[in-house]
Amino acid sequence: MKTTPYLQLPAMAAAYPLPNPSSSGNNNSRNQPVVAFTTPQNYAGRLSHLLQLKGFRPLWCPTVIVQTTPLTIAALHLRLSNPNPNNSPALEDFSAIAFTSRTGISAFSEALADINSTPLASSGETFTISALGKDAELLDSAFIDRLCKNPRRIKVLVPQISTPTGLVESLGFGRGRRVLCPVPAVVGLEEPPVVPAFLRDLASREWFPERVNAYETRWAGPLCAEEVVRRISVGDDEGLNAVIFTSTGEVDGLLKSLREGFGMEWGAVRMRWPRLVVAAHGPVTAAGAERLGVGVDVVSSRFDSFGGVVDGLIHLLKDIRDGRAF
């Protein structure tokens, strides 16, 4: 695959090994269905591992790069630091932090590590930190200890429905309180409506949301769809069975690469490879894909983890093999 200056993946700690971009396993796995996924590097190892466990050949084709930058860390430092030691700690004017992504938590934790004192006092009203699904695993005792020396002051909230809307509902009515929202700055792509809608929903529930751009979601460049394009142009043995999207930005990144890198529209992809299955991790991603003109065949009913979308993909591919679908 050609190299591109856009695709510069930062080194990150990961629970699972980070797959090689555009690698789909070895010669011993030729009879396994090939599943491309456009997930950024922070989720790639986990999803690749799960696909392998379920008998797929994972093909990592990241279409967006997600990372902190000096500018985003500086924005977080501004919220977490108090230049006047006579004032109350920096987050005392807030009642909650609402994390909509794992990267938001990681970025916030990175900034916390640079602060000499905790941004919350040991005494005061209950302070809520909220996250979606498995992302809440990062809100551990070490994170809470850097936030406040009194863990009993902190309430960790994980909504039953792992969507931004579910998070808003679980927070309840704000009654004029402030909530800090570490979200991405989108670069090179149109910002999906998810975050603006999330902030509007919080305001409609009488919260005062304060947005902080905690990290960047950046387009991976005009060649990021190259392996997808190559595989839909070859035979069954080296082709592509499915693609998984885990965010609207990934869909937009793939479509932009098709257009600008290869002069193709999504309709041409479907015509060349009509049996390609499109899977979306949760209804928010599915709605975003449909809005961009990409029809979705599988939407996970469980979206607190990637298990739901992978299981849904297994069932549909089995129906296709048995002649009950497509």
C-alpha positions, -999 to 999 in steps of 0.1 A, spaced: 0 0 0 12 35 -8 22 57 22 5 90 28 16 119 50 -19 121 65 -18 86 81 5 92 111 -7 70 139 5 80 174 19 54 197 -7 45 224 -10 20 252 -35 -7 242 -51 -37 259 -47 -56 227 -20 -55 201 -26 -28 175 -32 -44 141 -12 -34 110 -32 -12 87 -46 -32 57 -34 -65 72 -60 -94 70 -41 -122 85 -19 -150 71 -23 -177 45 -38 -201 70 -70 -180 72 -79 -178 36 -113 -195 41 -124 -169 67 -146 -140 58 -127 -107 54 -141 -78 75 -128 -43 71 -131 -19 99 -125 18 98 -120 23 135 -93 47 148 -63 34 166 -77 37 201 -103 10 194 -86 -10 167 -68 -36 188 -100 -45 207 -122 -49 176 -95 -67 156 -91 -92 185 -128 -98 188 -132 -104 150 -104 -129 151 -120 -147 180 -152 -149 160 -136 -165 130 -131 -134 108 -101 -120 90 -99 -84 102 -87 -58 78 -79 -25 95 -85 5 72 -86 36 95 -103 65 79 -99 89 108 -70 96 132 -79 104 168 -53 120 190 -46 147 215 -25 177 203 -7 205 222 -36 227 215 -63 204 229 -42 195 260 -37 233 266 -75 237 264 -79 210 291 -52 226 312 -71 258 311 -101 241 326 -81 222 352 -57 248 364 -64 277 387 -38 305 384 -50 321 416 -43 298 446 -67 319 468 -97 308 446 -115 275 449 -103 245 429 -108 247 391 -138 224 387 -158 236 417 -181 256 394 -191 224 377 -214 196 389 -205 170 364 -183 158 335 -200 141 306 -177 119 285 -190 107 252 -159 88 241 -131 67 254 -106 91 239 -122 120 258 -115 102 290 -79 94 280 -72 130 270 -87 143 302 -66 118 322 -35 129 303 -41 165 312 -49 156 349 -15 141 352 1 174 344 -17 193 372 -1 196 406 -33 197 426 -66 180 423 -92 202 405 -119 193 431 -119 199 468 -123 170 492 -156 183 505 -186 197 487 -216 185 467 -216 152 449 -198 154 416 -209 132 387 -186 117 361 -204 98 333 -193 77 304 -208 52 279 -205 14 281 -170 0 284 -155 35 283 -164 37 320 -137 12 327 -112 41 325 -130 59 353 -111 38 378 -98 46 413 -65 61 399 -85 85 377 -108 95 406 -78 100 429 -63 125 405 -97 143 402 -105 144 440 -88 131 471 -122 121 485 -136 93 463 -169 94 482 -176 128 467 -175 113 432 -205 95 415 -197 74 384 -227 73 362 -230 47 333 -264 50 314 -282 17 305 -285 29 269 -250 36 257 -257 67 235 -253 104 240 -291 107 244 -290 79 270 -263 99 289 -284 130 289 -314 111 302 -294 95 330 -280 129 341 -316 141 347 -324 178 350 -295 201 356 -315 229 374 -290 255 361 -259 235 370 -228 234 347 -215 202 330 -181 200 313 -181 181 280 -147 169 266 -154 163 230 -134 162 197 -125 190 173 -132 176 139 -105 184 113 -107 178 75 -143 165 77 -177 180 84 -186 177 121 -213 150 125 -244 162 143 -239 140 173 -219 164 196 -240 195 187 -272 176 193 -257 163 226 -250 198 238 -285 210 228 -301 181 246 -282 189 278 -293 226 275 -329 214 270 -326 195 303 -316 227 321 -279 220 321 -253 246 311 -229 225 290 -194 238 285 -176 223 255 -139 217 256 -121 203 225 -102 176 243 -87 159 212 -88 159 174 -106 137 150 -88 141 117 -93 127 83 -67 100 75 -62 113 40 -71 106 3 -56 71 2 -72 57 34 -98 37 13 -72 22 -10 -73 -14 4 -112 -13 3 -111 -2 -33 -85 -29 -42 -104 -57 -26 -138 -49 -42 -120 -51 -75 -108 -87 -71 -123 -121 -69 -139 -139 -40 -107 -154 -26 -91 -120 -20 -123 -98 -18 -142 -82 11 -172 -96 29 -181 -68 52 -172 -34 66 -178 -22 101 -182 15 110 -181 26 146 -187 63 141 -202 87 115 -168 104 110 -154 71 98 -181 68 72 -175 104 60 -137 97 59 -142 67 37 -165 85 13 -142 115 11 -113 91 3 -133 74 -24 -141 107 -40 -108 125 -37 -84 96 -39 -101 74 -64 -128 93 -82 -155 70 -69 -189 74 -52 -204 49 -28 -229 38 -54 -201 26 -76 -188 5 -47 -222 -11 -43 -225 -18 -80 -190 -35 -81 -196 -55 -49 -233 -58 -42 -228 -86 -17 -207 -63 6 -224 -61 40 -223 -28 59 -225 -30 97 -228 -1 121 -220 0 158 -252 13 173 -281 34 160 -262 67 162 -236 55 137 -263 38 116 -283 70 113 -251 90 104 -243 65 77 -278 66 62 -276 104 63 -245 103 42 -261 79 17 -246 46 30 -272 19 35 -267 -2 66 -274 -39 67 -265 -47 104 -271 -24 134 -261 -38 167 -288 -41 193 -262 -41 220 -238 -13 217 -221 -10 251 -193 -30 234 -183 -43 200 -198 -77 207 -232 -67 195 -222 -56 160 -199 -86 155 -226 -110 166 -251 -93 143 -227 -97 115 -222 -134 122 -260 -140 120 -264 -120 87 -235 -137 70 -248 -171 80 -282 -162 65 -265 -151 33 -246 -184 31 -279 -203 37 -297 -183 11 -320 -165 35 -307 -130 28 -294 -109 -1 
